[in-house]
Amino acid sequence: MTGENAVRLRPPRNAVDERAVAWWRSRLLATTAVPAVVLGLLGALIGPARFWLLVSAGAVAALGLTCTAFFPAWWFRVHRWEVTEDAVYVRTGALWQEWRIAPMSRIQTVDTSRGPLEQGFRLATVTVTTASSKGAIRIEGLDHELAAELAERLTVITQATPGDAT
Amino acid sequence: MSETADEATGTAPGPATGTAPRAATDGNRDSDWLRLDPRTVLVRVVLFGGVLVGAALPVIFALAGRRPLWQAALWVAAGVTLALLADIAAETVRLRRTRYRIGTERAELHTGLVVVQRRSLARERIRSVDLTANPLQRVLGLVKVRIGTGEHTGGSESTLELDLVTRAEGERLRHELLTRSAATPEAPDHDPSLATLDPRWIRYAPVSFLAPALGGAAAGAVMQVSEWFGAQGEVIDWIGDRFQDVSIPWMILVLVLLATVAGAVGALGLWVEMWWNYRLERESGGTLRVSRGLFTARSVSIEERRLRGIELVEPLGVRAFGAARVDAVATGLVKDDEDKHTDLKTLLPAAERAVADRVAAQVLREPEPPTGAPLAAHPRAARTRRVRWALGSVLVPVAVLVLLGLLLTPVLLYVAAGCAAVLCPVAVLFALDAYRALGHGVSGAYLVTRSGTVRRATVALQRSGVIGWTVKQSYFQRRAGVLTLTATTAAGAGAYDILDAGQSQGLTFAAGAVPDLLTPFLEPVPTTEARSTEG
């Protein structure tokens, strides 16, 4: 890493929408709340195992709340995306970070999807697939109008770029 | 069946179709509708009859308990005859309704017993024509033909299956469908055969992972069958009696040995069935063809246009004997649904490394095998990581044993010490071997990456076949200054990894191997690097 010509991947240009943090938080809260509430209810109903059920409900809740407080902010710093004339470039992850690059000439489909929670935050996810079964790129947490615009732009560029996508 | 008369004249409209073949008036044109071989019915009847008779015998004996034997036999014979007749009728209807046509644009198949299915594939999308024949079909000179586009979508939708046609017709279809008019003409004096079976390769069969698996399966089968007959206890007792005079560990050793021998014999048998008459050849239309099989003959064709590289696979046992297998990395090669054991992508069974290298080079039309190119080693951090994992995977169970030993009985402490003493060196050896396996490089038009110890694989992937990069870095990798590069491709497994390459080394390599893809996203590392905030 100390060589003369050492290189690294630069961060992509664009951050995701700020509302994504709130979306991720609510998603984490929802996934925490379901098992915690179930365990809590079981604890309230089942006398003999009450202590352990409530303890595990508490543990799940504590873990979920810690993650909710900690990860979305980290994700927001890491998750970035960029679309150039030639390629789509995305960085995701936190503990395990991932950079994905797909050239325009190899893109096969561009989809936008909006889950119920995402709709509430007016966000959308753009998924770009290539001919590889493992090469799909997801850009999460984009403003839904921006996402639609981006998908359209990508489709136009992809069609204009020669190549058989394999 | 009512349209028999129409069809005899060759001007038949399809049953209940609006897309009647109008061009089929002059008898012998290529675009004529063709039919399956009538002996298909015979094959079917023999197979079904065999199954029926096999099922009938126990039924006769079961019925004979309550009525005279001849009466029971008569009843069952009547039933079998009825079933056979029904089957013949159904098969005849299917035969009559099945027709196929290889037009200039599309290959079409109409089939179906009750509902007529029409399928057609654009000829330019046809990527494979595979022929298989089981022993009965071979005696009659028939083959089953599968015409595929090799697309992942919709399973059977992209495959036409002709069940069955004559061998000559199968060969003709294969030739016609896979020969492109624009294909580069071959030198006629060129020997098309790239490799033929060397019977000595059989020595690599018992050392494959198949042998212990088959041995275990054999032992399991003995137990299972004896359980069906309620005799499992007797079998165990019988085995116990055989070993009355010897100690338990000795008995276990002998039994494991027996299972291993059984597995080895099974592996040899399977190898013979799979690879007998093996032949890899290059055909004039730009296709590679693997034909093989003792009882069931198979022929697999891979268009060279879809070949994105090759993979040299050395499983541990095979590698110990200096051998390797060659697999194709091609787009749209799906695994055979019917027999999971045979991978269609294997171009060469385990053979001497030199042979494997030569075949790899010839398949790729390269003077030198890309898989033999010298590869760049990975940083020492990769070795440290592997040693750490190996020791961790040994020491965690050992620690559990120690904990239990402290809590329960001191015997476990000795067991833990023994395990640690034996397994630690083994784990470290594996880790060092895994590190030695790591390597990446560029050889001509190919990107080469190697990894693995239990299954060492060297992949040579066309650089133009790389359709994207994924770079992954865990928290620990970041601290160790290494990263994992994944080249995504449309072929083979979809993605091939370069594990734990040096950060800058790997990125520079990836940028060089596939020009213009990664370069715009690289930046020089500032000499006095401030720790990045997002790290």
Interface residues (C-beta under 8 A of the other chain):
Chain A: M1 G3 N5 A6 V7 R8 L9 R10 P11 P12 W74 R77 V78 E82 T84 D86 A87 Y89 G93 L95 W96 Q97 E98 W99 R100 I101 A102 P103 R106 T130 A131 S132 S133 K134 G135 A165 T166
Chain B: H152 T331 G465 I467 G468 W469 T470 V471 K472 Q473 S474 Y475 R478 G481 T486 T488 T489 A490 A493 G494 A495 G502 Q503 S504 L507 T508 A511 D516 L517 L518 P520 F521 L522 E523 P524 V525 E529 T533 E534
